[in-house]
Amino acid sequence: MNAKRKSEDKWSSLAEIEGRYVWEVLIHTNGNKQAAARILDVDRKTLDRMIKRHDISGADIAKLRIKRRPAKPRGQNPPVKVRAPSITPPG
């Protein structure tokens, strides 16, 4: 009986796994709930209920929102302004 109890302790409940998975998807999407709902294949309202059920706070989600610079398109560099050197005539 005691050995059976120890083997059960190493297993997580489905609710715990769901909560961790929702959190990982939110990290992946930088807190974008609409994108997370698409990945999870659930309605946005369902995702909100999952977030509430697993006590994921709005403050935690807000911390995930990272402001990133837009990536430069590959192979296209902005034009470089070159200044002509000023040449003074001798003498």
KABELUR-V196265 format. One record per run of one state. SS is the DSSP state (h for helix, s for strand, l for the rest). FROM is the first residue (numbers start at 1). TO is the last residue. Records with the same first field share a line. If there is no record, write none. Layout:
SS = FROM-TO / FROM-TO
This chain:
l = 1-1 / 10-13 / 29-32 / 41-43 / 54-57 / 65-91
h = 2-9 / 14-28 / 33-40 / 44-53 / 58-64
